[in-house]
Amino acid sequence: MSNQSPPPQIPSSEPQLTYLVAGMTCDHCTLAVTEEVTKVAGVTAIDIDLATNRVQVHGSDVDPAAVVAAIDEAGYDAVAA
């Protein structure tokens, strides 16, 4: 049985940004990206799909360049999808 809580429910009206992030392969990758991106102003949630290398960032007035910089800080390269 997993101790992970379910992902937060995201209101469908909340804006989102999607990125392709190469090199993410495990839970450590997910944690590193999540920790950095959630520090960006306006970010309310983040969804990561390791199978597709997609990162969806939810929030209001989020600076896309700040998200790319945060993903870079985590050690990965991001491209807007």
NUNUBA-458042 format. One record per residue (C-alpha): residue number from 1; residue in one letter; z, x, y. Coordinates in steps of 0.25 Angstrom, whole numbers, plus 5000, padded with zeros to 4 digits. Example, Ala and Ser with C-alpha at 12.3 -4.5 7.8 and 13.67 -1.06 7.14 Angstrom:
BEGIN
<node><num>1</num><residuo>a</residuo><z>5031</z><x>5049</x><y>4982</y></node>
<node><num>2</num><residuo>s</residuo><z>5029</z><x>5055</x><y>4996</y></node>
***
This chain:
BEGIN
<node><num>1</num><residuo>m</residuo><z>5000</z><x>5000</x><y>5000</y></node>
<node><num>2</num><residuo>s</residuo><z>4996</z><x>5005</x><y>5014</y></node>
<node><num>3</num><residuo>n</residuo><z>5006</z><x>5007</x><y>5025</y></node>
<node><num>4</num><residuo>q</residuo><z>4995</z><x>5005</x><y>5035</y></node>
<node><num>5</num><residuo>s</residuo><z>4995</z><x>4993</x><y>5045</y></node>
<node><num>6</num><residuo>p</residuo><z>4983</z><x>4985</x><y>5047</y></node>
<node><num>7</num><residuo>p</residuo><z>4974</z><x>4988</x><y>5058</y></node>
<node><num>8</num><residuo>p</residuo><z>4977</z><x>4981</x><y>5071</y></node>
<node><num>9</num><residuo>q</residuo><z>4969</z><x>4969</x><y>5074</y></node>
<node><num>10</num><residuo>i</residuo><z>4959</z><x>4971</x><y>5085</y></node>
<node><num>11</num><residuo>p</residuo><z>4955</z><x>4959</x><y>5094</y></node>
<node><num>12</num><residuo>s</residuo><z>4940</z><x>4957</x><y>5093</y></node>
<node><num>13</num><residuo>s</residuo><z>4939</z><x>4957</x><y>5108</y></node>
<node><num>14</num><residuo>e</residuo><z>4945</z><x>4971</x><y>5110</y></node>
<node><num>15</num><residuo>p</residuo><z>4934</z><x>4981</x><y>5113</y></node>
<node><num>16</num><residuo>q</residuo><z>4931</z><x>4992</x><y>5103</y></node>
<node><num>17</num><residuo>l</residuo><z>4924</z><x>5006</x><y>5102</y></node>
<node><num>18</num><residuo>t</residuo><z>4918</z><x>5011</x><y>5090</y></node>
<node><num>19</num><residuo>y</residuo><z>4916</z><x>5026</x><y>5086</y></node>
<node><num>20</num><residuo>l</residuo><z>4910</z><x>5034</x><y>5074</y></node>
<node><num>21</num><residuo>v</residuo><z>4920</z><x>5045</x><y>5071</y></node>
<node><num>22</num><residuo>a</residuo><z>4915</z><x>5055</x><y>5061</y></node>
<node><num>23</num><residuo>g</residuo><z>4924</z><x>5063</x><y>5052</y></node>
<node><num>24</num><residuo>m</residuo><z>4935</z><x>5052</x><y>5050</y></node>
<node><num>25</num><residuo>t</residuo><z>4939</z><x>5052</x><y>5035</y></node>
<node><num>26</num><residuo>c</residuo><z>4953</z><x>5048</x><y>5033</y></node>
<node><num>27</num><residuo>d</residuo><z>4966</z><x>5042</x><y>5038</y></node>
<node><num>28</num><residuo>h</residuo><z>4970</z><x>5054</x><y>5046</y></node>
<node><num>29</num><residuo>c</residuo><z>4956</z><x>5053</x><y>5053</y></node>
<node><num>30</num><residuo>t</residuo><z>4959</z><x>5039</x><y>5056</y></node>
<node><num>31</num><residuo>l</residuo><z>4973</z><x>5042</x><y>5061</y></node>
<node><num>32</num><residuo>a</residuo><z>4968</z><x>5054</x><y>5070</y></node>
<node><num>33</num><residuo>v</residuo><z>4958</z><x>5045</x><y>5077</y></node>
<node><num>34</num><residuo>t</residuo><z>4967</z><x>5033</x><y>5078</y></node>
<node><num>35</num><residuo>e</residuo><z>4978</z><x>5042</x><y>5085</y></node>
<node><num>36</num><residuo>e</residuo><z>4969</z><x>5047</x><y>5095</y></node>
<node><num>37</num><residuo>v</residuo><z>4960</z><x>5035</x><y>5098</y></node>
<node><num>38</num><residuo>t</residuo><z>4973</z><x>5026</x><y>5100</y></node>
<node><num>39</num><residuo>k</residuo><z>4977</z><x>5035</x><y>5111</y></node>
<node><num>40</num><residuo>v</residuo><z>4965</z><x>5031</x><y>5119</y></node>
<node><num>41</num><residuo>a</residuo><z>4968</z><x>5021</x><y>5131</y></node>
<node><num>42</num><residuo>g</residuo><z>4964</z><x>5007</x><y>5127</y></node>
<node><num>43</num><residuo>v</residuo><z>4963</z><x>5009</x><y>5112</y></node>
<node><num>44</num><residuo>t</residuo><z>4971</z><x>4998</x><y>5105</y></node>
<node><num>45</num><residuo>a</residuo><z>4966</z><x>5000</x><y>5091</y></node>
<node><num>46</num><residuo>i</residuo><z>4957</z><x>5009</x><y>5082</y></node>
<node><num>47</num><residuo>d</residuo><z>4949</z><x>5006</x><y>5069</y></node>
<node><num>48</num><residuo>i</residuo><z>4944</z><x>5017</x><y>5061</y></node>
<node><num>49</num><residuo>d</residuo><z>4934</z><x>5016</x><y>5049</y></node>
<node><num>50</num><residuo>l</residuo><z>4933</z><x>5029</x><y>5041</y></node>
<node><num>51</num><residuo>a</residuo><z>4922</z><x>5024</x><y>5033</y></node>
<node><num>52</num><residuo>t</residuo><z>4913</z><x>5022</x><y>5045</y></node>
<node><num>53</num><residuo>n</residuo><z>4920</z><x>5032</x><y>5054</y></node>
<node><num>54</num><residuo>r</residuo><z>4921</z><x>5021</x><y>5064</y></node>
<node><num>55</num><residuo>v</residuo><z>4932</z><x>5020</x><y>5074</y></node>
<node><num>56</num><residuo>q</residuo><z>4934</z><x>5007</x><y>5082</y></node>
<node><num>57</num><residuo>v</residuo><z>4943</z><x>5008</x><y>5095</y></node>
<node><num>58</num><residuo>h</residuo><z>4948</z><x>4995</x><y>5100</y></node>
<node><num>59</num><residuo>g</residuo><z>4954</z><x>4994</x><y>5114</y></node>
<node><num>60</num><residuo>s</residuo><z>4951</z><x>4991</x><y>5129</y></node>
<node><num>61</num><residuo>d</residuo><z>4945</z><x>5000</x><y>5139</y></node>
<node><num>62</num><residuo>v</residuo><z>4944</z><x>5011</x><y>5129</y></node>
<node><num>63</num><residuo>d</residuo><z>4937</z><x>5024</x><y>5134</y></node>
<node><num>64</num><residuo>p</residuo><z>4927</z><x>5027</x><y>5123</y></node>
<node><num>65</num><residuo>a</residuo><z>4927</z><x>5042</x><y>5127</y></node>
<node><num>66</num><residuo>a</residuo><z>4942</z><x>5042</x><y>5125</y></node>
<node><num>67</num><residuo>v</residuo><z>4941</z><x>5037</x><y>5111</y></node>
<node><num>68</num><residuo>v</residuo><z>4930</z><x>5048</x><y>5108</y></node>
<node><num>69</num><residuo>a</residuo><z>4939</z><x>5058</x><y>5113</y></node>
<node><num>70</num><residuo>a</residuo><z>4951</z><x>5053</x><y>5105</y></node>
<node><num>71</num><residuo>i</residuo><z>4943</z><x>5053</x><y>5092</y></node>
<node><num>72</num><residuo>d</residuo><z>4939</z><x>5067</x><y>5096</y></node>
<node><num>73</num><residuo>e</residuo><z>4953</z><x>5071</x><y>5098</y></node>
<node><num>74</num><residuo>a</residuo><z>4956</z><x>5066</x><y>5084</y></node>
<node><num>75</num><residuo>g</residuo><z>4945</z><x>5076</x><y>5079</y></node>
<node><num>76</num><residuo>y</residuo><z>4933</z><x>5067</x><y>5077</y></node>
<node><num>77</num><residuo>d</residuo><z>4920</z><x>5064</x><y>5084</y></node>
<node><num>78</num><residuo>a</residuo><z>4917</z><x>5050</x><y>5088</y></node>
<node><num>79</num><residuo>v</residuo><z>4904</z><x>5043</x><y>5092</y></node>
<node><num>80</num><residuo>a</residuo><z>4904</z><x>5029</x><y>5098</y></node>
<node><num>81</num><residuo>a</residuo><z>4898</z><x>5019</x><y>5088</y></node>
***
